[in-house]
Amino acid sequence: MKKFALLVCAVFLAFPFWACAPNKATSASLEVKLMKSDPPDGCEEIGQVRGEPAGMGPATPMESAKIDMRNEAAEMGANYVRMEAVMQNGAVEGTAYKCPE
């Protein structure tokens, strides 16, 4: 029983560190352009994306949210995101596009 209690305590003590882990850019997301302007001609709309701020790393909440949004866009196959909204909590929203290279 003592071992179980120690395990539960360890999980609860470590949880804040997992929950506060900063967003990290993937290699694919580094290729995603994040702009406030419309995409160039010939781009295909893929869908809506949203980025949430996370972590206590060196990035500001908005920078962290932009990383999260780029990661999501890259997973969808996008290489361009038109950023459309910034929420009070630092989250960002936009539309992902696949543009010819």
Buried (B, 14 or more C-beta within 10 A) or exposed (E): EEEEEEEEEEEEEEEEEEEEEBBBBBEBBEBBBBEEEEBEEEBEEBEEBBBBBBBEBEBEBBBBBBBBBBBBBBEBEBBBBBBEEBBEEBBBBBBBBBBEE
